[in-house]
């Protein structure tokens, strides 16, 4: 089955006023759609039709021959993950397991927010900033252009898109205001906790398998 554009997990007005309907329409319906359509075309040419985005990303990481396919597959995957990293009425204080990890790694939520915002504001040019697990450590990680933590053996928990198309209609050149709005009003801590618990399940399954 071909890779398809996932629906937004909320309505086009749901993230306003922090991210407007116009931004979501352009960003999801035009930019994200274009990446997905390009992946379908290029995957066919590369003999990788019917594979998941994750599989295509892993098979094309570091390949000069397939760099265009890697870039489009990574962008398609990154955007699907970004939509799920946001929710109406999100942001604010983290809770659950992710809150414990943030306290362990960064001391306070304030300190985490400052470091995350700094990484997102100072990311040069287009890219992404992520909260990832690297081994068992919680890390703020930046990737340029289409690059993705999946290509670096890291486990993404949340992300923010800092390509200009993500914020220019709403904030023009004021990327800091967009980043702070996401931290304050939109980050979906529940999604981060789900990503952590699915890892726990995977680790437990691995332990059971290796002991059987
Ligand atoms: Fe984007």
Boltz pocket constraint, residues with backbone or C-beta under 6 A from the ligand:
constraints:
  - pocket:
      binder: B
      contacts: [[A, 27], [A, 31], [A, 79], [A, 161], [A, 163], [A, 165], [A, 166]]
      max_distance: 6.0
